[in-house]
Amino acid sequence: MIDKKLKILFVSAEVSPYAKTGGLADVAGSLPKALSAAGNDVRVVMPRYKSIQSKMSYVTDFSVQMDNAKETCIVRETEMEYNSGNIAKSLPVYFIDSYHYYDREGIYCHFDDGDRFIFFCKAVLEMLPKINFQPDVIHCNDWHTGPICMLLAEHYHKQSFYANISTVYTIHNLEYQGNFSPDIVRLFNLGYDFFNPDKTEFYGQFSFMKAGIVYSDIINTVSEMYAKEIQTPQYGEKMEGLLSKRAHDLFGIVNGISYEQFDPETDQWIVKNYNADSYKDKKENKQAVQKEMGLPLKAVPMIGLVSRLSGQKGLNLILEQIDNLMKYDVQFVLLGTGDEYYENEFKNIEGRYPGKVAVYTGFNATLAQRIYAGADMFLMPSRFEPCGLGQIISLRYGTIPVVRATGGLAETVIDYDFDKVKGNGFSFEEFSSEEMLKTIERALRFYTKDSEAWENLVVRVLQMDYSWNIPAKKYMDLYYLAIGKRRSVK
């Protein structure tokens, strides 16, 4: 069984490079490639948003019952290309297209998002026999796909085509739950028996996230630490009781990153490629960031931050201590977009500290890569962080992370001062600006007083493995568990 290659349908609301708002898209655009490279038949499916202009072909169309109406679904297909070793390969990506639900600007924040993703979930399941693909596992991701697990259990498993399909449900961020008015239940055309506190009702609303947690065969999240944290009131977002109840089916796997996209040795967006043997060329990327961001060309520590600007990211800690941090001979570079409050606050700081602080508010993938490559340290003082990709990308580029030890940050960053052998960064546990500043100060002292040891640390992290190789094997183990569980309940 363990050696059996599987048929896997990977379902996500966003997939890089087609549509992206955050780390979910990066995972959905890279994990399927690793699973496919291992010999599995992997297919990806996502909504076809208006912004997606990739070349694609028509596959089929059919109607989807939505309450008393029938909405047309058109399935289109393209190929996601990747390299496995030196061999060019590809895997199918299907797009669920609907003029009614997706021919509009943006991905989320529409008045009928609940309707849009119910349609998506129903269309994904209706699509399978029409494309003659009978997966062993449907891998659902985040709230948008939770109802797939429910629909299978409440309806489709009664049909022979779907009877053996198992589900793995990944929680990328429990904070976003997809909770909607109970009136939306009518769109499932299943009656109301499943809308109760033991199933999908959540404080008077229908919860997409709860549907996934209750009905999936196996649940996982994107780090072992976060899997434990979300079973507590502090991080459980009022679902800690439900998650604790399913603790025996709840696992954590840290994300990998795409080595095609993130590789300092081949990255076309940075000014000077480098690796562990040529790590000193990293300084040319630092100088390039300084020039691009209007900072003086000085050999001082550069602290970088590439992030969505929200309260989750611990940005208030930085705002509280920025004046104390600026007493040091450092440069601080930030790229991000999000809450207007934080955008304005960091722009004000840039004005107060010209030549020391540079802020870019907006999305700029090229500049992000250059900051990862050019900075000496990468700051992530998150209030909570299910996995975090920023610290993993920064490590890949030999940029030393300074993080709060929560979720995936605690699992991927080992404090150098406490473990000189395995240490790869600096961390603090208490969510306080004072502890953050002390940790930055520790990193700065190390950087300025022992350059040889710092260089050895950079070489160490450049040699570490952050690929999907190990996480993909762990996901395969979860798929086998889900298949075994599904077969045991039949």
ChimeraX attribute file (.defattr): number of C-alpha atoms within 10 A of each C-alpha:
attribute: neighborCount
match mode: 1-to-1
recipient: residues
	/A:1	8
	/A:2	10
	/A:3	7
	/A:4	10
	/A:5	15
	/A:6	21
	/A:7	19
	/A:8	26
	/A:9	24
	/A:10	21
	/A:11	27
	/A:12	22
	/A:13	24
	/A:14	26
	/A:15	24
	/A:16	17
	/A:17	14
	/A:18	17
	/A:19	21
	/A:20	16
	/A:21	15
	/A:22	14
	/A:23	19
	/A:24	20
	/A:25	18
	/A:26	22
	/A:27	23
	/A:28	23
	/A:29	23
	/A:30	24
	/A:31	22
	/A:32	23
	/A:33	26
	/A:34	24
	/A:35	22
	/A:36	22
	/A:37	21
	/A:38	16
	/A:39	12
	/A:40	17
	/A:41	19
	/A:42	22
	/A:43	22
	/A:44	25
	/A:45	23
	/A:46	23
	/A:47	30
	/A:48	28
	/A:49	23
	/A:50	17
	/A:51	14
	/A:52	13
	/A:53	9
	/A:54	12
	/A:55	9
	/A:56	15
	/A:57	13
	/A:58	12
	/A:59	15
	/A:60	13
	/A:61	17
	/A:62	14
	/A:63	13
	/A:64	17
	/A:65	15
	/A:66	16
	/A:67	13
	/A:68	9
	/A:69	10
	/A:70	11
	/A:71	17
	/A:72	18
	/A:73	24
	/A:74	19
	/A:75	25
	/A:76	20
	/A:77	20
	/A:78	18
	/A:79	17
	/A:80	19
	/A:81	12
	/A:82	18
	/A:83	14
	/A:84	15
	/A:85	8
	/A:86	7
	/A:87	8
	/A:88	9
	/A:89	15
	/A:90	16
	/A:91	18
	/A:92	15
	/A:93	20
	/A:94	24
	/A:95	25
	/A:96	22
	/A:97	22
	/A:98	21
	/A:99	14
	/A:100	11
	/A:101	22
	/A:102	17
	/A:103	13
	/A:104	12
	/A:105	10
	/A:106	13
	/A:107	18
	/A:108	11
	/A:109	7
	/A:110	13
	/A:111	8
	/A:112	12
	/A:113	16
	/A:114	21
	/A:115	17
	/A:116	18
	/A:117	21
	/A:118	22
	/A:119	23
	/A:120	29
	/A:121	24
	/A:122	20
	/A:123	25
	/A:124	22
	/A:125	16
	/A:126	16
	/A:127	21
	/A:128	15
	/A:129	11
	/A:130	13
	/A:131	11
	/A:132	8
	/A:133	15
	/A:134	16
	/A:135	22
	/A:136	21
	/A:137	24
	/A:138	25
	/A:139	25
	/A:140	26
	/A:141	26
	/A:142	24
	/A:143	28
	/A:144	25
	/A:145	28
	/A:146	29
	/A:147	27
	/A:148	29
	/A:149	26
	/A:150	23
	/A:151	19
	/A:152	21
	/A:153	19
	/A:154	14
	/A:155	11
	/A:156	18
	/A:157	16
	/A:158	11
	/A:159	10
	/A:160	9
	/A:161	14
	/A:162	19
	/A:163	15
	/A:164	18
	/A:165	23
	/A:166	28
	/A:167	30
	/A:168	27
	/A:169	28
	/A:170	26
	/A:171	26
	/A:172	23
	/A:173	20
	/A:174	20
	/A:175	15
	/A:176	14
	/A:177	20
	/A:178	20
	/A:179	19
	/A:180	19
	/A:181	12
	/A:182	16
	/A:183	9
	/A:184	15
	/A:185	21
	/A:186	13
	/A:187	18
	/A:188	18
	/A:189	11
	/A:190	13
	/A:191	10
	/A:192	11
	/A:193	9
	/A:194	16
	/A:195	18
	/A:196	13
	/A:197	13
	/A:198	11
	/A:199	19
	/A:200	27
	/A:201	20
	/A:202	21
	/A:203	10
	/A:204	14
	/A:205	19
	/A:206	26
	/A:207	25
	/A:208	28
	/A:209	26
	/A:210	26
	/A:211	25
	/A:212	31
	/A:213	31
	/A:214	21
	/A:215	23
	/A:216	27
	/A:217	25
	/A:218	27
	/A:219	27
	/A:220	22
	/A:221	27
	/A:222	24
	/A:223	26
	/A:224	20
	/A:225	23
	/A:226	31
	/A:227	26
	/A:228	20
	/A:229	18
	/A:230	23
	/A:231	22
	/A:232	16
	/A:233	12
	/A:234	11
	/A:235	20
	/A:236	20
	/A:237	15
	/A:238	17
	/A:239	19
	/A:240	19
	/A:241	15
	/A:242	16
	/A:243	22
	/A:244	17
	/A:245	12
	/A:246	15
	/A:247	15
	/A:248	10
	/A:249	19
	/A:250	22
	/A:251	21
	/A:252	22
	/A:253	22
	/A:254	24
	/A:255	27
	/A:256	24
	/A:257	23
	/A:258	18
	/A:259	18
	/A:260	13
	/A:261	14
	/A:262	21
	/A:263	20
	/A:264	25
	/A:265	15
	/A:266	15
	/A:267	18
	/A:268	14
	/A:269	15
	/A:270	25
	/A:271	18
	/A:272	20
	/A:273	19
	/A:274	23
	/A:275	19
	/A:276	20
	/A:277	10
	/A:278	11
	/A:279	19
	/A:280	13
	/A:281	16
	/A:282	23
	/A:283	16
	/A:284	17
	/A:285	22
	/A:286	26
	/A:287	19
	/A:288	20
	/A:289	26
	/A:290	23
	/A:291	12
	/A:292	12
	/A:293	17
	/A:294	15
	/A:295	19
	/A:296	14
	/A:297	13
	/A:298	13
	/A:299	12
	/A:300	15
	/A:301	19
	/A:302	24
	/A:303	24
	/A:304	27
	/A:305	23
	/A:306	23
	/A:307	20
	/A:308	19
	/A:309	19
	/A:310	18
	/A:311	15
	/A:312	14
	/A:313	18
	/A:314	21
	/A:315	19
	/A:316	19
	/A:317	20
	/A:318	21
	/A:319	14
	/A:320	14
	/A:321	14
	/A:322	18
	/A:323	13
	/A:324	10
	/A:325	17
	/A:326	14
	/A:327	8
	/A:328	13
	/A:329	13
	/A:330	17
	/A:331	25
	/A:332	24
	/A:333	22
	/A:334	23
	/A:335	22
	/A:336	20
	/A:337	18
	/A:338	15
	/A:339	12
	/A:340	11
	/A:341	11
	/A:342	20
	/A:343	19
	/A:344	12
	/A:345	13
	/A:346	21
	/A:347	17
	/A:348	12
	/A:349	17
	/A:350	19
	/A:351	14
	/A:352	12
	/A:353	15
	/A:354	13
	/A:355	17
	/A:356	21
	/A:357	24
	/A:358	24
	/A:359	20
	/A:360	19
	/A:361	18
	/A:362	12
	/A:363	16
	/A:364	12
	/A:365	11
	/A:366	11
	/A:367	18
	/A:368	22
	/A:369	23
	/A:370	22
	/A:371	30
	/A:372	30
	/A:373	35
	/A:374	29
	/A:375	28
	/A:376	26
	/A:377	29
	/A:378	28
	/A:379	25
	/A:380	26
	/A:381	28
	/A:382	23
	/A:383	20
	/A:384	23
	/A:385	25
	/A:386	28
	/A:387	29
	/A:388	22
	/A:389	22
	/A:390	19
	/A:391	27
	/A:392	26
	/A:393	24
	/A:394	28
	/A:395	28
	/A:396	26
	/A:397	31
	/A:398	32
	/A:399	29
	/A:400	28
	/A:401	31
	/A:402	26
	/A:403	25
	/A:404	29
	/A:405	26
	/A:406	27
	/A:407	26
	/A:408	28
	/A:409	30
	/A:410	21
	/A:411	15
	/A:412	23
	/A:413	24
	/A:414	21
	/A:415	21
	/A:416	17
	/A:417	15
	/A:418	11
	/A:419	11
	/A:420	11
	/A:421	11
	/A:422	14
	/A:423	17
	/A:424	26
	/A:425	25
	/A:426	24
	/A:427	30
	/A:428	20
	/A:429	13
	/A:430	13
	/A:431	17
	/A:432	17
	/A:433	19
	/A:434	14
	/A:435	17
	/A:436	26
	/A:437	19
	/A:438	14
	/A:439	19
	/A:440	22
	/A:441	14
	/A:442	15
	/A:443	22
	/A:444	20
	/A:445	11
	/A:446	16
	/A:447	18
	/A:448	12
	/A:449	10
	/A:450	10
	/A:451	11
	/A:452	12
	/A:453	12
	/A:454	17
	/A:455	15
	/A:456	13
	/A:457	21
	/A:458	23
	/A:459	19
	/A:460	17
	/A:461	23
	/A:462	24
	/A:463	15
	/A:464	13
	/A:465	15
	/A:466	22
	/A:467	20
	/A:468	22
	/A:469	16
	/A:470	15
	/A:471	20
	/A:472	22
	/A:473	14
	/A:474	15
	/A:475	19
	/A:476	20
	/A:477	13
	/A:478	23
	/A:479	24
	/A:480	20
	/A:481	18
	/A:482	24
	/A:483	21
	/A:484	15
	/A:485	16
	/A:486	19
	/A:487	13
	/A:488	8
	/A:489	6
	/A:490	8
